[in-house]
Amino acid sequence: MSLWSEIFGGEEPSLLGKPYEIKNENRKFGESTEYIAVQVEWPQKIESLVDTTAGDKEVLLFTAHEVDVARARATSNAEDVVSFLKDKEYE
């Protein structure tokens, strides 16, 4: 079973456009003031917790901390990053 299937129950999504920084418009105590937003397109219909009419597109939000954790993970697993870049080059 792939990680995508394990997490989302389906195949891997496609990234639509580039990441954007967006403000948290209704910030509550302890929440981030902004997020990194990316829109993805799934190969199958999905159920969204935000939009009950969702189809195959969804917006994912990441905090600065989550991006920092991901960067640290990539640094500590450099061999996997090299393998990924080699496999995905000019795809």
N, C-alpha and C positions, 0 to 999 in steps of 0.2 A: 504494500500500500504506500502511495507517495505521501509526502508531507502535505501537499495541497488537499488530497483526499481526506487525510486525517483531520486537518483543520477545518476545511470548508466543504468537504463532501463532494468534491468534483475535480475537474481538470484545472490546470493552471490558467490564470487570467492573462489578458493582454493589457499593457499599460496604454492609456489614452492620453496623449499629451505629456506635459512635464509637471513635476510637483510644484505646488504653489503654497505660499505662506498665507494663512487666513487667520483673522482675529476670532477669538472666542466671544461671540456677541452676548451671551448670557452666562458670563463667568460666575461660578460659585466658589466658595472658599476652598482653597487647596487645588483648584484646577489650573491648567495652563492658560496663559493669556493669549497664546496663538498655537496653531497647529500647522503641520505640513500636510496638505491635502493632495491625494492622488486619485484619479478616476481610473477604474479598471473595468474591463469588459470580460465577462465570463462566457465560456463556450456553451453554457446551458442556462436556463432560467433560474433565478435565485429568489429567495425570500429575503426581503430587507426588513430589519427592525425599525427603520426610519420611514420607508416609503412602501405602503401596502400595494402600490401599483407597479412595483419594481419589476423589471424584466431581467436583462442580462448585464446591466451597468450598475456600478456601485462606487461611492466615494469612500475612501479609507482615510482616517485621520491619524497622524502620528505626532507624539509630543517630542520636544527636543531631547528629553531623557531617553525615549525609545530609540531615537536616531543615534544618540551617543552610545547606547548599549549595542546597537547593531554595528556601529563602526568599531567598537572595541572587540566584538566577536569576530569581525572580518580581519582585524589586525592579529588576533591570537590564532586564527585559522587561515593563515596566508596561503597555505598549500591548496585549500579549497577555492580560494579566490582565483588563484592562478589557473586552476583546473577549469573553473567556470568561464573565465575570460578566454581561455584557449578553445573550449567547446562552443562558445557562443559568438566567437569572432566572425563578423560580417554575416550574421544570420539575418 
